[in-house]
Amino acid sequence: MNKQLLEFQNEWTPIINEALANNVVKNSDQKTLGESMAYSVDAGGKRLRPLLTLATLKSLGIEINDMDLLPILSIELIHTYSLIHDDLPAMDNDDLRRGKPTNHMVFGSGMATLAGDGLQTLAFQWLVNNNLPINDQVKLVKALAQAAGPKGMVAGQGIDIFNEGKTKLDFKQLQTLHRRKTGDLIHYSVLAGIIIGHGDELKKELLKFADSFGLAFQIYDDILDVVGDKASLGKPVNQDQDKNTYTNLLGLAGAQKKLMETIKMGKKSLDKISQQIDISLLNSFFTYFELNIED
């Protein structure tokens, strides 16, 4: 991770965490439900998705210091709800997330399910309960519903579950799976910045960047499951031997090569708009992967 990204992350992650901590529990009228929702939201994480939105806005020249963060942070609620549900016994049945017991291990499967449901619906409340222009609110709601719904993230989860232990996907099929499961929320994160910052003239290349970053993120995650360790990742490793992953399909070396190719594609998209905006901050997001993988 380079200096520019580290400074941006160090500036905004505490602000993001504080805003989330101050606004989740108070939106629940049931004490344990609110505690369960906050437990997973406050467990930490990289906050890459809202950081991508903020970085897109900054790159577009939008002043972000005084912005209402809640519509920007709604993506983190969707992401967290998906993790809670993904960890449930009916799904991956994981007992550790971000170095802590998973939500259902603490609150039980029923309350964990409701916590995910609560975070999902609260995300859309945050998209419309703000001072953004109504037209922007509508665009954000539509975009997030599509990214998180049955043609987006949920579809990816469905493809994953349907094929687990039964079908070995080829590369194109695997890309479709992870574009839906992981990439669509990252795509939305950049799109949200474009919508709020009215950057339609740069939309095509910014979204190509987002899709390259989303693919790189998933390949990197698959690699870490092989080469990472439980202590540093905060979750079990070597859990994907029987799953459709890039490392299982391409081998470790092949996955590393594909990661580097994907990063180059994303940088190429940003280069195309480098005369119109400062791309350095968005470009720096790729160093999240580069410094941890051998070329």
Secondary structure, 3 states (H helix, E strand, C coil): CCHHHHHHHHHHHHHHHHHHHHHCHHHCCCHHHHHHHHHHHCCCCCCHHHHHHHHHHHHCCCCCCCCCCHHHHHHHHHHHHHHHHHHCCCCCCCCEECCEECHHHHHCHHHHHHHHHHHHHHHHHHHHCCCCCHHHHHHHHHHHHHHHCCCCHHHHHHHHHHHCCCCCCCHHHHHHHHHHHHHHHHHHHHHHHHHHHCCHHHHHHHHHHHHHHHHHHHHHHHHHHHHCCHHHHCCCCCCCCCCCCHHHHHHHHHHHHHHHHHHHHHHHHHHCCCCCCCCHHHHHCCHHHHCCCCC
